[in-house]
């Protein structure tokens, strides 16, 4: 059984960036959403998810084909221009282009096909882990985000994802729906880091 299409939930109203314009981009554009997840490392969560809107404003489009074939130096410049899309704007620009190339080449430029065509939770994770810049943990968090906020729940998705898919948690960006939940996720992460140091 294929994953439930995000369209079944109509247009989702995401609040990951804590910025109305940036969140509108994430809610309407599947590639923007996956780029936001790519940027979510070594950088504040909400600022990472503001990155796609910055790219759209500066580059003029989030079309994966156009991004993949853009001049790497020029694209890196626009990503690194303050306020940059990430603390490491230039290196992340290269990752965004690599991700765009895969989405264009393997999914016909339609990022949502990564999840709408997944046949199971395990298949979804496999597709996500195969993306540039996505490891196992990032793939599980993004799959959890898809399931919790977009209704993308292929067979066995909770079992495949693990703890991040549990309801009532505040462990990752998948659980962020407003400022309060963002604060709870940030608090949980601080607790985990403190426990790791003991």
C-alpha positions in Angstrom: 0.0 0.0 0.0 1.4 3.4 -1.1 1.8 6.3 1.3 -1.1 8.6 1.9 -0.7 11.6 -0.4 -0.2 15.0 1.3 -3.1 16.3 -0.8 -5.4 14.2 1.3 -4.7 16.6 4.1 -5.2 19.5 1.6 -2.4 22.1 1.9 -0.7 21.6 5.3 -0.2 24.6 7.5 3.3 24.1 8.8 4.9 26.3 11.5 8.4 25.0 11.4 10.2 28.2 10.6 8.2 30.4 13.0 7.9 32.9 10.2 4.7 33.2 8.2 6.3 33.7 4.7 8.9 31.0 5.2 6.3 28.6 6.6 4.0 29.3 3.6 6.8 28.2 1.3 7.4 25.0 3.3 3.7 24.3 3.3 3.3 24.6 -0.5 6.5 23.3 -1.9 7.7 19.7 -1.2 11.3 20.5 -2.3 11.4 23.4 0.1 10.4 21.2 2.9 13.1 18.6 2.3 15.7 21.4 1.8 14.7 22.7 5.2 15.3 19.3 6.7 18.7 19.1 5.0 19.7 22.4 6.6 18.5 21.3 10.1 21.9 20.4 11.6 24.4 22.5 13.6 21.9 25.4 13.3 18.8 26.5 15.1 15.8 24.5 13.8 13.6 27.4 12.9 16.4 29.2 11.1 17.2 26.1 9.1 13.6 25.9 7.8 13.7 29.6 6.9 16.5 28.7 4.4 14.3 27.6 1.5 12.4 30.9 1.5 15.7 32.8 1.3 16.8 30.7 -1.6 13.4 31.4 -3.4 13.8 35.1 -2.8 17.3 35.3 -4.0 17.4 32.6 -6.8 13.8 33.3 -8.0 12.7 29.6 -8.0 12.9 26.4 -6.0 12.7 24.3 -9.2 15.2 21.4 -8.6 16.3 21.3 -12.2 17.2 25.0 -12.2 19.0 24.7 -8.8 20.9 21.6 -9.8 22.3 23.2 -13.0 23.0 26.6 -11.5 26.6 27.8 -11.4 28.0 26.4 -8.1 30.0 29.5 -7.2 27.1 31.9 -7.9 24.6 29.7 -6.0 27.0 29.4 -3.1 27.3 33.2 -3.0 23.6 33.7 -2.8 23.3 31.1 -0.1 26.1 32.6 2.0 25.0 36.2 1.7 23.9 37.4 5.1 21.5 36.4 6.5 22.9 33.1 5.2 20.8 30.0 4.8 23.1 28.2 7.3 26.1 28.8 9.5 28.0 27.0 6.8 26.2 28.6 3.9 28.6 27.7 1.1 29.0 24.0 1.9 25.3 23.7 2.4 24.7 25.3 -1.0 26.6 22.4 -2.5 24.5 19.9 -0.6 21.3 21.7 -1.7 22.4 21.4 -5.3 23.3 17.7 -4.9 19.9 17.1 -3.4 18.2 19.0 -6.2 20.1 16.8 -8.8 18.8 13.6 -7.2 15.2 15.0 -7.0 15.4 16.1 -10.6 17.1 13.0 -11.9 15.3 10.2 -10.0 12.0 11.8 -9.2 11.3 14.0 -12.2 11.7 17.2 -10.2 8.9 16.3 -7.9 10.2 15.9 -4.4 6.8 14.6 -3.1 7.3 11.4 -5.1 9.9 10.4 -2.6 7.1 9.8 -0.1 3.9 9.5 -2.1 5.3 6.5 -4.0 6.9 4.8 -0.9 5.3 1.4 -0.5 6.1 0.9 3.2 7.7 2.7 6.2 10.9 0.8 5.5 10.8 1.8 1.8 10.3 5.5 2.8 13.3 5.4 5.1 15.4 3.7 2.4 14.5 6.5 0.0 15.3 9.2 2.5 18.6 7.7 3.6 19.7 7.6 0.0 19.4 11.4 -0.4 22.5 13.5 -0.2 23.0 14.9 3.3 20.5 12.5 4.9 21.7 10.0 7.4 19.6 7.5 9.3 18.6 9.9 12.1 17.7 12.7 9.8 15.7 10.3 7.6 13.7 9.1 10.7 13.0 12.6 11.8 11.8 13.7 8.4 9.7 10.6 8.0 8.1 11.4 11.4 7.4 14.9 10.2 5.7 13.6 7.1 3.6 11.2 9.2 2.7 13.6 12.0 2.0 16.7 10.0 1.3 15.7 6.5 -0.5 12.4 7.1 2.1 10.4 5.1 1.9 7.0 6.8 2.7 4.1 4.7 2.3 0.6 6.2 4.6 0.1 9.1 5.7 3.7 9.3 5.8 3.9 13.1 7.6 0.6 13.5 10.2 1.6 10.8 10.8 5.1 12.3 10.9 4.2 16.0 10.7 6.7 18.9 10.4 9.8 16.7 7.0 8.6 15.4 5.5 8.3 18.9 2.6 10.6 19.6 2.9 13.2 22.4 6.7 13.6 22.2 8.7 16.7 21.8 11.9 15.2 20.4 12.4 16.8 17.0 11.2 19.3 14.3 8.5 16.7 13.6 6.8 17.8 16.8 7.0 21.6 16.2 3.6 23.2 15.5 4.0 26.5 17.4 6.4 28.4 19.5 5.5 26.5 22.7 6.3 23.1 21.1 9.5 24.5 19.6 10.6 25.5 23.1 9.7 22.0 24.4 11.8 20.4 21.7 14.7 22.7 22.3 14.5 21.9 26.1 14.4 18.1 25.4 17.5 18.4 23.2 19.4 20.4 25.9 18.5 17.7 28.5 19.8 15.0 26.1 23.1 16.8 25.6 23.4 17.3 29.4 22.8 13.6 30.0 25.4 12.7 27.4 28.0 14.7 29.2 27.5 13.0 32.5 
